[in-house]
């Protein structure tokens, strides 16, 4: 009989479908599905549940930030967790002929995706980086509103409307200036970020907004080679060949914000 040290038992592959209210968990192989509330208490229960399973990999979809608390808690507990692009999982399901869509089915598909595709685990963003990314996202939202209001002002024909638009434009410009100051303070408070920003801004044409975007949304920069970074961001051209046909290379996917 072999000793326990000679055994190589692989834990389950776990898929988690994330919604605003719940975390639907599926495993391959069993145990069966479980549902936890997407709250701090529910996430604590999820962590304890998965610790007991000792999973090989935990996979979630990146769902606009709803997954962040769960991913952070699982990573802090030392569990192998990765958030993947939802389009990859949906394409995977279509390839398998799975067209139905419920939370439980989605969790099972995500678990199956993790088992067969085995996406690479990368360290999640720390809280400081998530805060920086959130501020940048809010700055981008305000800029979009500001541009729309300026267009409305250009076409406004009545004085009350122009006055209202001008007041709102002034308020937006002030809020954006305050966000810029907050972003600058955050970077200056971190010696590591100060050095990284200095390096990023050394080439001509790289300004504060671009360098902050790279710091917040591309933390892998410096740890991956240029080909890996290009593919991660979505700047690596992909082949489109079939037989003797040689299609035009094009880029797609990746991190749109970057």
N, C-alpha and C positions, 0 to 999 in steps of 0.2 A: 504493500500500500504506500502511495507517495505521501510525503509530508505536506503540511499546509504551505510551506515555503515554496514547494515545487508547483503548486497549483497556480493557474493563470486564469482566474475567473473574471470575466468581463461584466461590468455592471450594465444596467439597462440604458437604452437611448431614450431620452425624455424630450417630448415636445410640449410646449406651453402656448396655448392660444390666449392672447392678451386682449381684453376689452376694458372699457372704463370701469365696469363693475366687478368683473371676475377674472380669474386665472384658471383656465381649463387645462388639466394635466393629463397627458397620455404617455404610456411607456411601451417600448418594444424590447424584450417581451413583457408579459404581464408583470406587475399588478395592474389591475383595471384602472379606469379613469377616475380622477378626483377633481373636485372643484373647490377653489379657495377664493375668498373675497380679495379684490385688488385694493386692499387697505394695509396700513402698517401691521395690524394684527394678523391679517390673512397672509401677508408675505412672510411673517415670522413662522407661521404654521407651515407654509410651503417649504421654507428652508429646513425646518426640522424633519419634515416628511422626506425630502430628497436626501438629506444627510443619511437617513436610515437606509435608503436604496443604494447609496454609493454609486451614482450614475457614471457612465463613461463620458457622456456629453449631454448637456442641457441646451436645447435650441429654442429661441423665441424669434418672432418677427419684430422688426423695427417698426413700431406703429405710432410714429409721430410723438414719441416721448412717453406714452403710456407704459412702455416696458421698462423705462429707466430705473424706477425704484426696485423692481424685482431683480433686474440684472445686477444692480449695485449690491443688493443684499446677498444674492447668490455668490457673486464674486468675492465679497468680503468673507463669506463662510468657507472659501476655498474650493467651491464647486466649479467644475469646468463648464462655463456658460458662454454662449455666443448669440448675438442678435444678428439676424440675416435679413436680406432684402426680401420683402413680401412677394415681389414679382418672381423671384427664383422659386419660391415654394409653390406659387400658383401655377407656374409653367411645369413644375415637377408633377403636380397633381393632374394637370391636363394630359401630360405624357402618359400617366398611368390610367387615364380614362376616368378619373374621379371628378365628376362635374358637380355633385351635390356639395353644399357648403353649410355646415353648422359648426358651432364652437367645438363640439366633440370630434367631428370629422376633421376639422382643421388641425386640432391638436395631434390627432393620429397621423395625419399627413406630415406634419412638422417633425414628429418623432421618426417617421420613416425616412424623411429627407435627411435628418441627421445621421441615421444609420448608414445610408447608402452614399451620400455625398460627403459626409464628414467635414463640414466647414472648419476652417482654422480658428482656433480660440485666440483672441487678442485681448490684452488687458483693457477693461472698460475705462472710460474717462473718469478721472477723479472729480470730486465735488467742485474744486476750483475751476477746472476746465469746463465742466457742465455749466457753471455760473457764467463764465465768459461767453460760451456759445449761446446761452439764453439771452444775454445782453445784446450780442451781435444780431440775433434773430429779431429781437424787438427793435433794434435800430433799423434793420432792413424793412420791417413792417411800417415804421413811421416814415421812412423815406418814400415808400410807395404811396402812402397817403398824402405826403407833402407834394409829390409830383402830380398826383391827381387833382389836388386843390389848386395848384398853380395853373393847371390847364383850365379848370373851371373859372378861375379868376380872369384868365385871358379872354374867355368868351362871355363873361357876365355882362349884362347890359343895364342892370338897375343898381343904384347906389346902395340900398340896404344889403343886397346880395354881395356886392363888392366889399362892403365894410365887414360883413360877417366872414367872408372868405379870408380877407386880409388879417383879421384877428386870429383866425384858426391857423393860418400859415405862420404867424408870429409865434403862436404857442408851440406848434410843431418844431419850428427851428430851435426854440429854447430847449425843448425836451431832448432833441437830438444832440445839442451841445452838451447838455448834462450827461447824456449817455456816453458821449465821447470822453468826457472827463472821468467818468466812472471806469471806463475801459482802460484809460491811461493809468489810473491809480492802481488797478488790479495788476497790470503788467509790471509796474514799477515796484510793487510790494513783493514780487517774486524774483530772486536773483537768477534762477534758471530761466524764467521767461525773459528777463531783461537781456540775457546773453543770446537767447534764441532770436529775439526780435532784432537785436543788433546785427546778427548774422543774416537774417532774412531780408533786412532793409539795405544791406550792403550793395546789391545789384541796382543799377539805375532803373527807375520806373516802379520800384516796389515801395509803396507808401504804407501808412499806418493801418488802413482798413484791410489791405491785402495781407499784411503780416499778421494781424489779429485773426483774420479768417483762417489762416494756416495754423496758427497756434491752437485755436479752439476746435477746428473741425478736421485737422489732419495731424493728430498727435503721433502717428507712426513715422512722421517725417524725421529722418536721421537714423531710424532703426531698420529701414528697408532700402534696397538698392533702387536705382532710378527706374528700372523696368517694373519692379513690383509697385512702386509708388504710382507710376503712370497708369498701370492697370487698375489699382485701387481707386484712383480718382475718376477714371473713365476716359483717360486721354490716350490709351494704347489702341492703335488701329487693329481691327480684327479682319482676318481673311474672309472673303466670300467667293470661294472657288468651287467648281463642280465639273468634274471631267476635264475637258480642255478649256472650259470657260474660266477666265480669271476676272473676278469681279473687282469693283472698286473697294479699297480698304476704307473702313469707316470706324468711328469711335461711337460708343454708346454706353449707357449705364453709369456706374460709379457714383460719386458724391456730387450731386448737381450744384450745391452751394459753392463748393470749392472750385 
